[in-house]
Amino acid sequence: SHYDALGLTPKATQGEIKAAYYKLSMIYHPDKNKGSESASEKFRAITTAYEVLGNFKLRRLYDRGLVVDDCHLEAWGSQESSKKGGRIQTSRGTYTGRTPIYDFDEWSRVHYGETLERRANAKARYEQNFGPNNENKVIVQRENFMFMLLFLFGSLILFSYAYRFNSLDTPPEKSKGKK
């Protein structure tokens, strides 16, 4: 881990991280260990660890497990340096939004993959059962039409039966008690 490369624990402060980096970089710097491949490798590991742990946001992502150990921060731009006027300038590539540090597509699949899969399956089942050229759709339409006809026919019979007893064509009978 990056903490192991710097000889620290995850509870180390930013000051401790910086101090450990400067101490170890002086020991393993390639200029002080010319020709030593192991020292160069160790220096690269220390530098990578400091690039991640020295940046508060990257450290937080690393602690959450969202930054891979062998990531060399290529997402933030290529590390090609060129000297101009005695200064070292770092050229950076165009930011595309897709980085090895934080892959939003992967995060979405992990957190919402099951929900999206269920929704896609439900949509596929719906299309299969009630799609534009499906027999089930025709059957449902026929059933609805038959139900409406049956309802209208039943209402007509009920109305005619009720109308038979309450005909408005004949006057109501008068009571025989009073004249």
Rosetta blueprint (number, residue, H / E / L):
1 S L
2 H H
3 Y H
4 D H
5 A H
6 L H
7 G L
8 L L
9 T L
10 P L
11 K L
12 A L
13 T L
14 Q H
15 G H
16 E H
17 I H
18 K H
19 A H
20 A H
21 Y H
22 Y H
23 K H
24 L H
25 S H
26 M H
27 I H
28 Y H
29 H L
30 P L
31 D L
32 K L
33 N L
34 K L
35 G L
36 S L
37 E H
38 S H
39 A H
40 S H
41 E H
42 K H
43 F H
44 R H
45 A H
46 I H
47 T H
48 T H
49 A H
50 Y H
51 E H
52 V H
53 L H
54 G L
55 N L
56 F H
57 K H
58 L H
59 R H
60 R H
61 L H
62 Y H
63 D H
64 R L
65 G L
66 L L
67 V L
68 V L
69 D L
70 D L
71 C L
72 H L
73 L L
74 E H
75 A H
76 W H
77 G L
78 S L
79 Q L
80 E L
81 S E
82 S E
83 K E
84 K E
85 G L
86 G L
87 R E
88 I E
89 Q E
90 T E
91 S L
92 R L
93 G L
94 T L
95 Y L
96 T L
97 G L
98 R L
99 T L
100 P L
101 I L
102 Y L
103 D L
104 F H
105 D H
106 E H
107 W H
108 S H
109 R H
110 V H
111 H H
112 Y H
113 G H
114 E H
115 T H
116 L H
117 E H
118 R H
119 R H
120 A H
121 N H
122 A H
123 K H
124 A H
125 R H
126 Y H
127 E H
128 Q H
129 N H
130 F H
131 G L
132 P L
133 N L
134 N L
135 E H
136 N H
137 K H
138 V H
139 I H
140 V H
141 Q H
142 R H
143 E H
144 N H
145 F H
146 M H
147 F H
148 M H
149 L H
150 L H
151 F H
152 L H
153 F H
154 G H
155 S H
156 L H
157 I H
158 L H
159 F H
160 S H
161 Y H
162 A H
163 Y H
164 R H
165 F H
166 N L
167 S L
168 L L
169 D L
170 T L
171 P L
172 P L
173 E L
174 K L
175 S L
176 K L
177 G L
178 K L
179 K L
